[in-house]
Amino acid sequence: MRYRVDVYTDEQRQQRHLEEDVRRGLTARPKSLPPKYFYDRAGSLLFERITELPEYYPTRTESALLEEILPGLLGEFLPDDLVEIGSGTSEKTRRVLNGLSAGGRPVRYVPLDVDRLTLEATAERLLREYPSVSVHAVVGDFERDLPHVPPPAGRRLAMFLGSTIGNLDGPAQRHLLAGLRGLLADPGDRLLLGVDLVKDVKTLEAAYNDSAGVTGEFNRNILRVVNRGVDGDFDPEAFRHVAFYNESAARIEMHLVAESAQAVRLRRLGLTIRFRRGEAIWTESSYKFTRPGVESLLDVAGLRLDRWHVDPANYFALALIRPA
């Protein structure tokens, strides 16, 4: 069987989690919303536009770095089992599959993502393009469902790219890395982790404050997701996009700031949320990393850095990691 899908989350479960997250976040101080709710269809399209903007370096830098290191990586480490966490449309994965499946070599690809429709459409395309590849898709949330990733089918390479780990705070980063450690059953298995690096503030802040205003629209779109999910009446245009680098915490913070005092009804939750003029909703943290910081996180999770690949400008790193 070349295709299998295991489902560990569905619309009902996602709806319940959204309601819990919105209630908790918007009744807290400061108010907040989890960044995973950026990515409805409109948000995903906006993010695709962001990745093409001149100010936004992470996606193109990571892609170029991956292209550069792949020949050497696959020359010394040829896995039978490729796991991708937060796979999306698996665009970067194609580069890896091109090398792994050359000459008709059989490879199993295990993508994990919350969006079943995207996983199924991507699997159909990959199965058509790569006759020797089988796909075992897992529909789930990577913060909850890593234990449901199937056991390895031979030597495994797990990938967690895009510096998505930077959207988690310290305890959540450590918890996730411990879960990723659980995917590596054999001393020969490896994890490839993408991390955005600490750099000059001007470059960091420009990446989240593009001149075309696309990131601001992406940020405000989370309010449309909330409106749909809990029957809310947010006016996204009544909130201003603000993004800045918090140097002491080594993170970019994105906020939506109320332009005026207002009351927002969340009818499905039976809540009215009041905003003072200038009050913010914290929508994203994007932590930036250093090599010593990454090594410290890995050590706690029972992992060890094997190789550290950086681009010439020292903007982004791909860390090849092994079990300790």
C-alpha positions as CSV (number, residue, x, y, z in Angstrom):
1,M,0.0,0.0,0.0
2,R,1.6,3.3,-1.1
3,Y,-0.7,5.6,0.7
4,R,-2.1,5.6,4.3
5,V,-3.6,8.4,6.4
6,D,-4.0,8.3,10.2
7,V,-6.3,11.0,11.6
8,Y,-5.8,12.3,15.2
9,T,-7.6,15.6,14.9
10,D,-10.7,16.6,13.1
11,E,-12.9,19.7,12.7
12,Q,-14.8,19.1,15.9
13,R,-11.6,18.7,18.0
14,Q,-10.0,21.7,16.3
15,Q,-13.1,23.8,17.0
16,R,-13.0,22.8,20.7
17,H,-9.3,23.7,20.9
18,L,-9.9,27.1,19.1
19,E,-12.7,28.0,21.6
20,E,-10.5,27.1,24.5
21,D,-7.5,29.0,23.2
22,V,-9.6,32.1,22.4
23,R,-11.3,32.1,25.7
24,R,-8.1,31.7,27.6
25,G,-6.1,34.1,25.5
26,L,-8.5,37.0,25.3
27,T,-9.4,37.0,29.0
28,A,-5.7,36.9,30.1
29,R,-3.4,39.9,30.8
30,P,-1.9,40.7,28.4
31,K,-4.4,39.4,25.8
32,S,-3.0,36.9,23.3
33,L,-3.9,34.5,20.5
34,P,-1.8,31.5,19.4
35,P,-0.1,32.1,16.0
36,K,-1.3,28.8,14.6
37,Y,-4.6,30.5,14.0
38,F,-3.0,32.7,11.3
39,Y,-3.2,29.8,8.9
40,D,-6.6,29.5,7.4
41,R,-6.7,29.5,3.6
42,A,-6.4,33.3,3.3
43,G,-3.7,33.4,5.9
44,S,-1.7,30.7,4.2
45,L,-1.9,32.6,0.9
46,L,-0.8,35.8,2.6
47,F,2.2,34.0,4.2
48,E,3.2,32.7,0.7
49,R,3.3,36.4,-0.4
50,I,5.4,37.2,2.7
51,T,8.0,34.6,1.8
52,E,8.5,36.3,-1.5
53,L,9.0,39.8,-0.1
54,P,12.5,41.4,-0.3
55,E,12.5,42.0,3.5
56,Y,11.6,38.5,4.5
57,Y,14.9,36.5,4.4
58,P,14.1,33.3,6.3
59,T,12.4,31.1,3.7
60,R,14.7,31.9,0.8
61,T,17.8,31.6,3.0
62,E,16.8,28.3,4.4
63,S,15.8,27.0,1.0
64,A,19.2,28.0,-0.5
65,L,21.0,26.5,2.5
66,L,19.1,23.2,2.2
67,E,20.0,23.0,-1.5
68,E,23.6,23.6,-0.7
69,I,24.0,20.9,2.0
70,L,21.8,18.2,0.6
71,P,24.4,16.5,-1.7
72,G,26.9,16.1,1.2
73,L,24.1,15.1,3.7
74,L,22.7,12.4,1.4
75,G,26.1,11.3,0.4
76,E,26.9,10.2,3.9
77,F,23.4,9.6,5.4
78,L,20.8,8.0,3.2
79,P,17.6,7.4,5.1
80,D,14.8,5.0,4.2
81,D,12.2,6.9,6.2
82,L,11.6,10.7,6.0
83,V,9.4,12.4,8.6
84,E,8.4,16.0,8.2
85,I,6.7,17.9,11.1
86,G,4.4,20.7,10.0
87,S,4.8,19.7,6.4
88,G,2.3,22.0,4.7
89,T,2.6,21.6,1.0
90,S,5.9,19.8,1.3
91,E,7.7,22.1,-1.2
92,K,11.1,21.9,0.5
93,T,10.7,18.1,0.8
94,R,10.8,17.7,-2.9
95,R,14.5,18.5,-2.8
96,V,15.1,15.8,-0.3
97,L,12.9,13.2,-2.2
98,N,14.7,14.0,-5.4
99,G,17.9,12.7,-3.9
100,L,16.4,9.9,-1.8
101,S,14.4,8.3,-4.5
102,A,17.0,8.5,-7.3
103,G,17.2,5.3,-9.3
104,G,13.9,4.0,-8.0
105,R,15.1,3.6,-4.4
106,P,12.0,3.0,-2.1
107,V,11.4,5.7,0.5
108,R,8.6,6.2,3.0
109,Y,7.5,9.8,3.5
110,V,5.6,10.6,6.8
111,P,4.2,14.2,6.8
112,L,2.4,15.5,9.9
113,D,0.1,18.4,9.6
114,V,-3.2,19.6,11.0
115,D,-4.8,20.2,7.6
116,R,-6.1,16.9,6.1
117,L,-7.1,18.4,2.8
118,T,-3.6,19.8,2.2
119,L,-2.0,16.5,3.3
120,E,-4.1,14.5,0.9
121,A,-3.6,16.8,-2.1
122,T,0.1,16.8,-1.5
123,A,0.3,13.1,-1.1
124,E,-1.6,12.6,-4.4
125,R,0.9,14.8,-6.2
126,L,4.0,13.2,-4.6
127,L,2.8,9.7,-5.3
128,R,2.3,10.6,-9.0
129,E,5.7,12.3,-9.3
130,Y,7.8,9.8,-7.3
131,P,6.8,6.1,-8.2
132,S,9.1,4.6,-5.5
133,V,7.8,6.8,-2.6
134,S,5.1,5.7,-0.3
135,V,3.3,8.2,2.0
136,H,2.0,7.6,5.5
137,A,0.3,10.8,6.4
138,V,-0.6,11.8,10.0
139,V,-3.3,14.4,10.5
140,G,-2.5,16.0,13.9
141,D,-1.1,18.9,15.9
142,F,2.7,18.7,16.3
143,E,2.4,19.9,19.9
144,R,0.1,17.1,20.8
145,D,0.4,14.3,18.3
146,L,4.1,13.5,17.8
147,P,3.6,10.1,19.7
148,H,1.3,9.1,16.8
149,V,4.0,9.2,14.2
150,P,4.5,5.6,13.1
151,P,7.7,3.7,14.1
152,P,10.6,4.0,11.7
153,A,10.7,2.0,8.5
154,G,14.5,1.7,8.4
155,R,17.0,4.6,8.9
156,R,15.1,7.8,9.7
157,L,15.6,11.5,8.9
158,A,13.1,13.7,10.7
159,M,12.8,17.4,9.6
160,F,11.4,20.4,11.4
161,L,12.1,23.4,9.2
162,G,11.2,27.0,8.9
163,S,12.3,27.9,12.4
164,T,8.8,27.0,13.5
165,I,10.3,26.1,16.8
166,G,10.8,29.8,17.3
167,N,7.0,30.3,17.7
168,L,7.1,28.4,21.0
169,D,8.4,29.7,24.3
170,G,11.2,28.0,26.2
171,P,9.3,25.2,28.0
172,A,7.3,24.4,24.9
173,Q,10.5,24.3,22.9
174,R,12.0,21.8,25.3
175,H,8.8,19.7,25.3
176,L,8.8,19.6,21.5
177,L,12.4,18.6,21.3
178,A,11.8,15.8,23.8
179,G,9.0,14.6,21.5
180,L,11.2,14.8,18.4
181,R,13.8,12.8,20.3
182,G,11.2,10.1,20.7
183,L,11.0,9.8,16.9
184,L,14.6,8.8,16.7
185,A,14.6,5.1,17.6
186,D,18.2,4.2,16.5
187,P,21.6,5.9,17.1
188,G,21.9,6.3,13.4
189,D,18.7,8.3,13.0
190,R,18.9,12.1,12.5
191,L,16.9,15.3,12.9
192,L,17.3,18.3,10.7
193,L,16.1,21.5,12.5
194,G,15.9,24.9,10.9
195,V,16.5,27.9,13.2
196,D,16.5,31.6,12.6
197,L,19.6,33.3,14.1
198,V,20.1,36.4,16.3
199,K,21.3,39.2,14.0
200,D,21.1,43.0,13.7
201,V,17.8,44.5,14.9
202,K,17.2,46.4,11.6
203,T,17.2,43.3,9.5
204,L,15.0,41.4,12.0
205,E,12.4,44.2,12.4
206,A,12.2,44.8,8.6
207,A,11.3,41.2,8.0
208,Y,8.1,41.6,10.1
209,N,7.3,45.2,9.0
210,D,7.4,45.0,5.2
211,S,6.9,48.1,3.2
212,A,3.9,46.6,1.2
213,G,2.0,46.0,4.4
214,V,1.4,42.3,3.7
215,T,2.6,41.2,7.2
216,G,0.1,43.6,8.8
217,E,-2.7,42.1,6.8
218,F,-1.5,38.6,7.7
219,N,-1.5,39.6,11.4
220,R,-5.0,41.1,11.2
221,N,-6.4,38.0,9.5
222,I,-6.2,36.1,12.8
223,L,-9.2,38.2,13.9
224,R,-11.2,37.0,10.9
225,V,-10.4,33.4,11.9
226,V,-11.6,34.2,15.4
227,N,-14.8,35.9,14.1
228,R,-15.6,32.7,12.1
229,G,-14.7,30.3,14.8
230,V,-16.6,31.9,17.7
231,D,-19.1,34.1,16.0
232,G,-17.2,37.3,16.8
233,D,-17.5,40.8,15.6
234,F,-13.9,42.0,15.5
235,D,-13.2,44.8,13.0
236,P,-9.7,43.8,11.9
237,E,-9.2,47.3,10.5
238,A,-9.7,48.8,14.0
239,F,-6.3,47.2,15.0
240,R,-2.8,48.3,14.1
241,H,0.0,45.9,13.3
242,V,3.0,46.3,15.5
243,A,6.2,44.2,15.4
244,F,9.4,44.8,17.2
245,Y,12.5,42.9,18.5
246,N,12.6,42.3,22.2
247,E,16.4,42.1,22.6
248,S,16.4,40.8,26.2
249,A,14.2,37.9,25.2
250,A,15.8,37.4,21.8
251,R,12.4,37.4,20.0
252,I,10.3,39.3,17.5
253,E,6.9,40.1,19.0
254,M,3.9,40.7,16.8
255,H,0.9,42.6,18.3
256,L,-2.5,44.0,17.2
257,V,-3.1,47.3,18.9
258,A,-6.6,48.7,19.3
259,E,-6.9,52.1,17.6
260,S,-9.8,53.1,19.9
261,A,-11.7,51.8,22.9
262,Q,-14.1,49.1,21.8
263,A,-16.1,46.1,22.9
264,V,-16.0,42.9,20.9
265,R,-18.7,40.2,21.2
266,L,-17.7,36.5,21.0
267,R,-21.2,35.1,20.8
268,R,-20.4,31.4,20.7
269,L,-18.4,31.9,24.0
270,G,-21.0,34.2,25.6
271,L,-18.2,36.8,26.1
272,T,-17.7,40.5,25.5
273,I,-14.1,41.5,25.4
274,R,-13.4,45.2,26.1
275,F,-10.3,47.0,24.8
276,R,-8.8,50.3,25.9
277,R,-7.3,52.5,23.2
278,G,-3.8,51.3,22.7
279,E,-4.4,47.9,24.3
280,A,-2.8,45.0,22.4
281,I,-3.4,41.4,21.5
282,W,-0.1,39.5,21.4
283,T,-0.3,37.3,18.3
284,E,3.2,35.9,17.8
285,S,6.6,35.4,19.3
286,S,9.4,34.4,16.9
287,Y,12.5,33.5,19.0
288,K,15.9,33.8,17.4
289,F,18.7,31.5,18.3
290,T,22.5,31.1,18.7
291,R,24.5,27.9,18.4
292,P,25.2,27.7,22.2
293,G,21.5,28.3,22.9
294,V,20.5,25.5,20.5
295,E,23.1,23.1,22.0
296,S,21.7,23.8,25.5
297,L,18.1,23.0,24.4
298,L,19.3,19.8,22.7
299,D,21.2,18.7,25.8
300,V,18.1,18.9,27.9
301,A,16.1,16.8,25.4
302,G,18.7,14.0,25.1
303,L,19.9,15.2,21.7
304,R,23.3,16.3,20.4
305,L,24.4,18.6,17.6
306,D,26.2,16.7,14.9
307,R,26.6,19.4,12.2
308,W,25.9,23.2,12.1
309,H,25.3,24.7,8.7
310,V,24.9,28.4,8.3
311,D,24.4,30.7,5.3
312,P,27.2,33.2,4.4
313,A,25.5,36.1,6.1
314,N,24.9,34.1,9.3
315,Y,21.2,34.7,9.1
316,F,19.9,31.1,9.3
317,A,21.1,27.7,10.4
318,L,20.2,24.1,9.6
319,A,21.3,21.9,12.6
320,L,21.8,18.2,11.9
321,I,21.1,16.4,15.2
322,R,21.5,12.9,16.6
323,P,20.4,11.1,19.7
324,A,22.8,11.7,22.6
